[in-house]
């Protein structure tokens, strides 16, 4: 099911980190493409089982669902899907990282 969404960074600090990436940084280009895909379809990623949601995300952001968007070169973008007054879907980007950091975060 394709559902468009608004896309936001979960915090101003995360958005600042993204904006500080150089324009020619491949990671920035990958994230821009991911944002475009999520605007077209909030469910473009792979939903992670609830039991894998790190406690930190639950405590810090009160997430109850988590999605992984695979970026090139083993990078991952982690986001959650929520609604704005039950009318519009929102994809909130929580973080991005390389595969090794992803494995540590999710205890693989």
C-alpha positions as a Python dict, from the first residue, in 0.01 Angstrom:
ca = {
    (1, 'X'): (0, 0, 0),
    (2, 'X'): (148, 335, -104),
    (3, 'X'): (84, 619, 139),
    (4, 'X'): (248, 960, 94),
    (5, 'X'): (391, 1132, 401),
    (6, 'X'): (557, 1444, 526),
    (7, 'X'): (917, 1381, 628),
    (8, 'X'): (1085, 1543, 928),
    (9, 'X'): (1399, 1492, 1130),
    (10, 'X'): (1312, 1390, 1487),
    (11, 'X'): (1524, 1672, 1631),
    (12, 'X'): (1678, 2003, 1533),
    (13, 'X'): (2022, 1857, 1613),
    (14, 'X'): (1971, 1573, 1365),
    (15, 'X'): (1853, 1814, 1097),
    (16, 'X'): (2159, 2030, 1170),
    (17, 'X'): (2386, 1723, 1130),
    (18, 'X'): (2224, 1653, 795),
    (19, 'X'): (2257, 2014, 678),
    (20, 'X'): (2624, 2017, 778),
    (21, 'X'): (2703, 1728, 544),
    (22, 'X'): (2882, 1853, 234),
    (23, 'X'): (2666, 1874, -77),
    (24, 'X'): (2888, 1623, -259),
    (25, 'X'): (2886, 1375, 32),
    (26, 'X'): (2738, 1049, -99),
    (27, 'X'): (2558, 992, 233),
    (28, 'X'): (2376, 1324, 195),
    (29, 'X'): (2270, 1225, -155),
    (30, 'X'): (2146, 887, -28),
    (31, 'X'): (1945, 1053, 249),
    (32, 'X'): (1793, 1303, 4),
    (33, 'X'): (1682, 1013, -214),
    (34, 'X'): (1540, 832, 92),
    (35, 'X'): (1345, 1145, 192),
    (36, 'X'): (1203, 1167, -159),
    (37, 'X'): (1099, 800, -147),
    (38, 'X'): (939, 844, 198),
    (39, 'X'): (743, 1146, 77),
    (40, 'X'): (595, 922, -191),
    (41, 'X'): (545, 625, 39),
    (42, 'X'): (587, 625, 418),
    (43, 'X'): (620, 247, 404),
    (44, 'X'): (908, 237, 156),
    (45, 'X'): (1137, 80, 415),
    (46, 'X'): (1126, -248, 603),
    (47, 'X'): (929, -257, 928),
    (48, 'X'): (1134, -392, 1218),
    (49, 'X'): (970, -620, 1475),
    (50, 'X'): (858, -436, 1789),
    (51, 'X'): (1085, -651, 2003),
    (52, 'X'): (1387, -505, 1819),
    (53, 'X'): (1301, -141, 1893),
    (54, 'X'): (1589, -16, 2109),
    (55, 'X'): (1478, 96, 2455),
    (56, 'X'): (1653, 428, 2390),
    (57, 'X'): (1411, 507, 2104),
    (58, 'X'): (1110, 420, 2317),
    (59, 'X'): (1227, 633, 2609),
    (60, 'X'): (1356, 928, 2408),
    (61, 'X'): (1097, 945, 2129),
    (62, 'X'): (804, 728, 2250),
    (63, 'X'): (808, 530, 1924),
    (64, 'X'): (586, 226, 1885),
    (65, 'X'): (699, 132, 1534),
    (66, 'X'): (1032, 141, 1359),
    (67, 'X'): (1132, 121, 997),
    (68, 'X'): (1467, 68, 827),
    (69, 'X'): (1546, 216, 488),
    (70, 'X'): (1851, 56, 329),
    (71, 'X'): (2088, 311, 183),
    (72, 'X'): (2372, 218, -56),
    (73, 'X'): (2707, 92, 75),
    (74, 'X'): (2553, -72, 380),
    (75, 'X'): (2422, 248, 540),
    (76, 'X'): (2084, 248, 713),
    (77, 'X'): (1827, 519, 781),
    (78, 'X'): (1596, 454, 1076),
    (79, 'X'): (1255, 620, 1096),
    (80, 'X'): (915, 591, 1257),
    (81, 'X'): (573, 653, 1105),
    (82, 'X'): (311, 851, 1292),
    (83, 'X'): (11, 1067, 1211),
    (84, 'X'): (-72, 1433, 1242),
    (85, 'X'): (-417, 1445, 1404),
    (86, 'X'): (-506, 1117, 1233),
    (87, 'X'): (-513, 1294, 896),
    (88, 'X'): (-165, 1295, 750),
    (89, 'X'): (118, 1045, 777),
    (90, 'X'): (454, 1165, 903),
    (91, 'X'): (786, 985, 858),
    (92, 'X'): (1020, 1099, 1134),
    (93, 'X'): (1388, 1025, 1072),
    (94, 'X'): (1560, 912, 1393),
    (95, 'X'): (1913, 855, 1268),
    (96, 'X'): (2135, 710, 997),
    (97, 'X'): (2450, 509, 1033),
    (98, 'X'): (2679, 256, 871),
    (99, 'X'): (2611, -116, 889),
    (100, 'X'): (2853, -179, 1177),
    (101, 'X'): (2689, 87, 1395),
    (102, 'X'): (2346, -46, 1294),
    (103, 'X'): (2444, -395, 1412),
    (104, 'X'): (2564, -257, 1748),
    (105, 'X'): (2248, -48, 1798),
    (106, 'X'): (2023, -348, 1732),
    (107, 'X'): (2245, -607, 1903),
    (108, 'X'): (2298, -825, 1597),
}
